[in-house]
Amino acid sequence: MMLPIPVIKKSQKNWTRSEVKKDSTSLYIFTDNTVRTSGRYVISSDSWYCKKYGSPKYYPSITSACIRGLNNAFPISTMKYYIPNNIDNAQWKIDDFGLFAATITDEIHTISNAVDNYDRVVLPYRGKIDGGPISKMPEVFIKYLDSLLSLAGIY
C-alpha cells in the first residue's frame, strides 16, 4: 500500500465545494460516515463516489463533507453513521473495530490508487484526520487510522 505521495498540503481553512471543484490537480481527503449521506444536495450518480457507494447520495453545505461526490474528493470514515440530532449513537464503538478497520483500509486503498493522478494531497483543516469536532472515535481507532495513513505516506 506504500506509494509515493505528492506534496501534502494542510489546508489553512475550511474549503468550499467550488474551491475544491476548481482545483482539479489536488486530491482532497475529507471526513465521512459509512452511510455516506448527510445534507440535502444530491450527488450526481455519474460520480466515482456514487458508482462505488451507491445512489442516491447527498452532501451538506458545511463540514469537510461538503465536497462529497467530487471527482477529486476522497473519504475517510471517522463516523459510523449519520443520524441527525443523535450524534452519540452515530459514533464508532469499540465493538465496531473490525468494520472500522475494513472500511478505513478500503478507503486508504482507494486513495492510494488515485493519488498518482494528482499533483498533491490536501488534508482537512488542522491537517489531521481524527474526525474533528463531531466524531468521537475511540483512541485505539485514531491510532490505527494514523498508522495506516503513515504507511500510505500521507502522514
Buried (B, 14 or more C-beta within 10 A) or exposed (E): EEEEBBEBBEBEEBBEBEBBBEBEEBBBBBBBBBBBBBBEEBBEEEBBBBEEBEBEBBBBEEBBBBBBBBBBBBBBBBBBBBBEEEBEEBBBEEEBBEBBBEBBEEBBEBBBEBBEEBEBBBBBBEEBBBBBEBBBBBEEBBEBBBEBBEEBBBB
